[in-house]
Amino acid sequence: MSYVVGVDAGGTGTRALAVDLAGFRLGRGASGGANPNSHPFDVAAGRIAEAITLAVADLDPAGCQACVVGMAGSAKLSDPSVAGVFHETWARIGLGCTPRVVTDQEAAFASMTSEPVGTILVAGTGSIASRIEQRRAVKTIGGIGWLLGDEGSAYWMGREAVRAVLKLVETHVPDGALAKAVLNEALGTYNRDRDEIRARLITAANAEQPIRLARFAPFVSAAFGEEDPVAMDIVHRTVDVLVRMVQETRAPEERSPLVLIGSVVGPESPVGVLLRQRLQDLPIYFSTEGATGAVWLAAVDVLGPSAPRPSELVRG
């Protein structure tokens, strides 16, 4: 039987999907995180191989006509020595093709639409927007990490929350919903001494990896629902940043699809709701994973752009 395989290789988990050329599901596989920026190269390559192996467990590996891996951190494979580790590991599976690596954004975009042009906006712990043309990312806004950017991300929202509380503490002990949540999370119990609160909050924020500030972002969303003015300000500024990122990837009157992915822009998050209102003239989709996009891109490699979309139905 001829079939194709798609892989969504992220920082915390890897998912693989095998479908036949009619789009019917043949197998699934999963493994741990495989972003080569956050995992040793051999570990990341091995986890992708494990997910593929599980997905094709009941199939002849030689029957695979195409395999596309949507990978977070795929730029690492521009180093020939790194790419060699991955391709040597994958070769042991015995697939009838050589896996093709694309960005996780390209896979996520393809998971929601067959259109060749549009925008993918990722807003989770980090943030990045890319213009897609002919199913390839051709222009990127953001994606430079917490140290240099990541505006509009959960990290950025969490940092803004802590900074706002520190600013308030300069004049009084804040008692708003967001301030209370931040202080309880960072300090546990605390007294009403402003100097002590300030010193302890600064110490707590600097005691962990900076990216851990992302854990304060859900408090912003919760406090927004209570109409906390500090939280409302952060949410609206986040929306402004993300709208600008989207607009910088598109022509002014363009109506191509916008695909969203990430906790910050989720369907029920205040940022996601307001973002959709601001961009309501666009066809907007929310993707939860890229394996279906990757496997469709693999089918396109074999059949062209008229390839059937992956189905949740299992081949009987």
C-alpha positions in Angstrom: 0.0 0.0 0.0 1.3 3.5 -0.9 0.9 6.1 1.8 2.5 9.3 3.2 3.6 10.4 6.6 3.5 13.8 8.3 5.2 14.8 11.6 4.6 17.7 14.0 7.8 18.0 16.0 7.5 20.5 18.8 9.4 21.5 21.9 7.2 19.4 24.3 5.9 16.6 22.1 6.1 14.9 18.6 3.1 13.5 16.7 3.2 11.5 13.5 0.3 10.6 11.1 0.2 8.1 8.2 -2.5 8.4 5.6 -3.1 6.6 2.3 -3.3 8.6 -0.9 -7.1 9.0 -0.5 -6.5 10.7 2.9 -7.7 7.9 5.1 -5.8 7.5 8.4 -3.6 4.4 8.6 -1.7 5.0 11.8 -0.6 7.5 14.5 2.5 7.8 16.6 3.8 10.0 19.4 7.0 10.7 21.3 8.7 13.5 23.4 9.8 16.9 22.4 12.1 17.2 19.3 13.0 20.8 18.9 16.8 20.7 18.3 17.2 24.1 20.0 16.0 22.6 23.4 17.0 19.0 23.1 20.2 17.2 22.1 20.3 16.5 18.4 20.4 12.7 18.7 17.5 12.8 21.2 15.4 15.0 19.0 16.1 12.9 15.9 15.4 9.7 17.8 12.0 11.0 19.1 10.9 11.9 15.5 12.0 8.4 14.4 10.1 6.8 17.2 6.9 8.7 16.4 7.2 7.7 12.7 8.0 4.1 13.5 4.8 3.9 15.7 2.7 5.5 13.0 3.8 2.9 10.4 4.0 -0.1 12.7 1.3 -2.0 10.8 2.6 -0.9 7.4 5.5 -1.6 5.1 8.0 1.3 5.6 9.0 1.0 2.0 5.5 1.9 0.9 5.9 5.5 2.2 5.9 7.7 -0.9 6.7 11.0 0.9 7.3 12.2 4.5 7.2 15.8 5.7 8.5 16.8 9.1 7.2 20.2 10.5 9.8 21.0 13.0 10.2 23.8 15.6 13.8 24.9 15.4 14.2 23.5 11.9 16.8 26.2 11.1 19.3 24.1 13.1 19.3 21.6 10.2 21.1 24.3 8.0 24.2 23.0 9.8 25.3 19.9 7.7 26.6 18.1 10.8 23.2 18.5 12.6 21.3 17.5 9.5 23.5 14.4 9.2 22.4 13.3 12.7 18.8 13.5 11.8 18.9 11.9 8.4 21.1 9.1 9.5 18.7 8.3 12.3 15.7 8.5 10.0 17.3 6.3 7.4 17.2 3.4 9.9 13.4 3.3 9.7 13.6 2.1 6.1 11.1 4.5 4.6 10.8 4.4 0.9 11.5 8.2 0.8 13.8 10.8 2.4 11.9 13.0 4.9 11.6 16.6 4.0 11.8 19.2 6.8 9.6 22.3 6.8 9.0 24.8 9.6 6.4 24.1 12.2 4.6 27.3 11.0 4.3 25.9 7.4 2.8 22.7 8.8 0.4 24.5 11.1 -0.8 26.8 8.2 -1.4 23.7 6.0 -3.3 22.0 8.8 -6.1 24.4 8.4 -6.2 25.5 4.7 -5.2 24.3 1.3 -4.6 27.9 0.2 -1.0 28.5 -0.9 -0.9 32.1 0.4 -1.7 33.6 3.8 -0.3 34.3 7.3 0.5 32.1 10.2 0.6 33.7 13.7 2.1 31.8 16.6 1.5 33.3 20.0 2.3 30.9 22.8 5.3 31.1 25.1 7.0 33.0 22.3 5.6 34.8 19.2 6.2 34.8 15.5 4.3 35.7 12.3 5.2 34.5 8.9 3.9 35.1 5.4 3.2 32.0 3.5 3.6 31.9 -0.3 3.3 28.6 -2.3 3.1 26.9 1.1 6.5 28.2 2.2 7.3 30.9 4.8 8.9 33.8 2.9 8.8 36.6 5.4 9.0 36.4 9.2 8.1 39.0 11.8 9.4 38.3 15.4 10.5 34.9 16.5 13.8 36.2 17.9 13.3 34.9 21.5 12.7 36.4 24.9 15.9 38.3 25.1 15.5 40.4 22.0 11.7 40.3 21.4 8.8 37.9 21.7 6.4 40.8 22.0 2.8 39.6 22.2 3.7 36.3 23.7 2.9 34.7 27.0 6.4 35.5 28.2 5.9 39.1 27.2 2.5 39.3 28.9 3.9 37.8 32.1 6.8 40.1 32.2 4.5 43.1 31.7 2.4 41.9 34.6 5.3 41.7 37.0 6.7 45.1 35.8 3.2 46.7 36.3 3.0 45.3 39.8 6.5 46.6 40.7 5.5 50.0 39.4 2.4 50.0 41.6 4.4 48.9 44.6 6.4 52.1 44.3 3.5 54.1 45.7 1.1 51.6 47.5 0.4 47.9 48.1 -1.8 47.0 45.2 -5.0 45.1 45.8 -6.3 44.6 42.2 -7.0 41.2 40.9 -3.9 40.9 38.8 -1.6 42.3 41.4 -2.9 39.9 44.0 -2.5 36.9 41.7 1.1 37.9 40.7 2.1 38.4 44.4 0.5 35.2 45.6 2.2 33.2 42.8 5.6 34.8 43.2 5.7 35.3 47.0 3.1 33.1 48.7 2.3 35.0 51.8 3.5 38.6 52.2 3.0 41.5 54.5 2.0 45.1 53.7 5.6 46.5 53.7 6.1 47.9 50.2 9.9 47.8 50.3 9.9 44.1 51.3 7.3 43.2 48.6 9.4 45.0 46.0 12.6 43.3 47.0 11.1 39.9 47.2 9.3 40.2 43.9 12.5 41.3 42.1 14.4 38.4 43.7 11.7 35.9 42.8 11.5 37.0 39.2 15.3 36.8 38.8 15.7 33.5 40.6 14.3 31.5 37.6 14.9 31.3 33.9 13.4 34.4 32.3 11.0 32.4 30.1 9.3 31.3 33.3 7.6 34.7 33.4 5.2 33.2 30.9 3.4 31.5 33.9 2.0 34.9 34.9 0.2 35.3 31.5 -3.0 33.3 32.5 -3.4 35.7 35.5 -3.6 38.6 33.0 -6.4 36.8 31.1 -8.3 36.0 34.3 -8.0 39.5 35.7 -9.2 40.9 32.3 -12.4 39.1 32.9 -12.7 40.9 36.3 -12.1 44.3 34.5 -8.8 44.9 36.3 -7.5 48.0 34.6 -3.9 46.8 34.6 -4.8 43.5 33.0 -7.0 45.3 30.5 -4.1 47.5 29.5 -1.8 44.5 29.0 -4.3 42.6 26.9 -5.1 45.5 24.6 -1.4 46.2 24.1 -0.8 42.5 23.3 -3.6 42.6 20.7 -2.0 45.8 19.2 1.3 44.1 18.9 -0.1 40.9 17.3 -2.3 42.8 14.9 0.7 44.8 13.8 2.7 41.6 13.2 -0.1 40.2 11.1 -0.4 43.4 9.1 3.3 43.5 8.4 3.1 40.1 6.6 0.2 41.2 4.2 -0.9 43.7 1.6 -3.4 46.3 3.1 -6.5 44.8 1.4 -5.4 41.2 1.3 -8.0 38.6 2.3 -6.0 35.5 2.3 -6.3 33.1 5.3 -4.9 33.8 8.8 -4.1 30.8 10.8 -3.6 31.2 14.6 -1.8 28.8 16.9 -0.8 29.1 20.6 -2.4 29.6 24.0 -2.3 33.4 23.9 -4.6 33.6 20.8 -6.8 30.6 21.8 -10.6 30.8 20.9 -11.6 31.6 24.5 -8.6 33.8 25.5 -9.3 37.6 25.7 -6.5 38.3 23.4 -7.8 35.7 20.9 -11.3 37.2 21.1 -10.2 40.8 20.6 -7.8 39.8 17.9 -10.6 38.2 15.9 -12.7 41.3 16.3 -9.9 43.5 15.0 -9.3 41.2 12.0 -12.8 40.0 11.4 -12.7 40.7 7.7 -10.2 37.9 7.2 -10.9 34.2 7.1 -9.4 33.1 10.5 -8.6 29.5 11.6 -7.2 28.2 14.8 -4.8 25.2 14.6 -4.0 22.9 17.5 -1.3 20.8 15.9 0.6 20.5 12.6 0.7 16.8 11.9 -2.4 17.0 9.6 -0.8 19.9 7.8 2.5 18.0 7.4 0.9 14.9 6.1 -1.1 16.9 3.6 2.1 18.6 2.4 3.5 15.1 2.0 0.5 14.2 -0.1 1.0 17.3 -2.2 4.5 16.1 -2.9 3.1 13.0 -4.5 -0.3 14.1 -6.0 0.0 17.9 -6.3 -2.2 20.6 -4.7 -5.4 18.7 -5.5 -4.3 16.0 -2.9 -7.3 15.0 -0.6 -7.3 16.6 2.8 -6.5 14.2 5.6 -9.6 12.5 7.1 -10.2 11.4 10.6 -11.7 8.3 9.2 -9.7 5.1 9.5 -9.2 3.0 6.4 -11.4 -0.1 6.9 
